[in-house]
């Protein structure tokens, strides 16, 4: 990924939800590496970044993220496994993945 000659950001391969993963939007930072995330399935989850990804992932409010709900308390908690760039967010929106999140975008 990078920028093309027109200054637009190129979109390579975009990671889409698999199995029981859901898309979400970060509503608030809660401190101690936790975030309040509204997910496309209608649940509001307290999410964290797993240890292996913690250093490389910078998340702000209104970021679009990929959430993997926990096996236990899956409707309330989950892990953030991916953060989308603006170009990837536009790609997802064009293809209808973010329809459930439009009120927060």
C-alpha positions in Angstrom: 0.0 0.0 0.0 1.1 3.5 -0.5 0.2 6.5 -2.6 -0.2 6.6 -6.4 0.8 9.5 -8.7 -2.4 11.4 -8.0 -1.7 11.5 -4.2 -4.6 9.1 -3.5 -4.0 6.2 -1.1 -4.0 2.8 -2.8 -6.0 0.0 -1.3 -4.4 -3.4 -1.5 -6.0 -6.4 0.0 -8.6 -5.6 2.7 -9.2 -7.9 5.6 -12.9 -8.8 5.9 -14.7 -10.5 8.8 -14.4 -14.2 9.0 -16.1 -16.8 11.2 -17.5 -15.0 14.2 -15.6 -11.7 13.7 -17.5 -8.5 13.4 -16.7 -4.9 12.3 -17.0 -2.2 14.9 -16.3 1.5 15.5 -14.5 2.8 18.6 -16.7 5.0 20.7 -14.3 5.8 23.5 -11.0 5.0 25.1 -11.5 3.7 28.6 -7.9 3.5 29.8 -5.6 0.6 30.5 -5.7 -0.5 26.8 -9.4 -0.9 26.7 -11.9 0.6 24.3 -15.7 0.8 24.1 -16.6 -0.4 20.6 -20.1 -0.5 18.9 -20.2 -3.6 16.8 -22.2 -4.3 13.6 -24.2 -7.1 15.3 -25.7 -4.4 17.6 -23.6 -5.2 20.7 -21.5 -2.7 22.6 -18.3 -4.4 23.7 -15.4 -3.6 26.0 -12.4 -4.5 23.8 -8.7 -4.8 24.3 -5.7 -5.2 22.0 -4.1 -8.6 22.5 -0.4 -8.5 23.7 1.1 -9.5 20.4 -0.5 -6.6 18.5 -0.4 -3.9 21.2 2.8 -2.1 20.2 2.0 -1.8 16.5 -1.7 -0.8 16.6 -2.6 2.9 17.4 -6.3 3.3 17.8 -8.3 6.6 18.1 -11.9 7.4 18.7 -14.0 6.8 15.5 -11.6 4.2 14.1 -13.1 1.3 12.3 -11.8 -2.0 13.7 -12.3 -5.8 13.4 -13.4 -7.4 16.6 -13.2 -11.0 17.6 -15.7 -11.6 20.5 -14.5 -13.7 23.4 -15.8 -17.3 23.8 -17.0 -16.4 27.3 -18.9 -13.1 27.7 -18.8 -12.7 23.9 -21.7 -10.2 23.9 -19.8 -7.9 26.3 -16.1 -8.3 25.6 -13.8 -8.9 22.7 -10.3 -8.4 21.2 -9.4 -5.9 18.5 -7.5 -7.8 15.9 -7.3 -5.2 13.1 -7.6 -1.4 12.5 -8.6 -0.1 9.1 -7.0 2.9 7.3 -9.3 5.6 5.8 -8.9 4.1 2.3 -9.8 0.6 3.6 -12.8 2.1 5.4 -14.0 3.7 2.2 -13.5 0.4 0.4 -15.6 -1.4 3.0 -18.3 1.3 2.9 -18.6 1.1 -0.9 -19.2 -2.7 -0.7 -21.8 -2.5 2.1 -19.9 -3.9 5.0 -20.4 -0.8 7.2 -24.2 -0.4 6.6 -25.0 -1.3 10.3 -22.4 1.3 11.5 -23.6 4.3 9.4 -25.1 6.2 12.2 -21.7 6.4 13.9 -19.6 7.2 10.8 
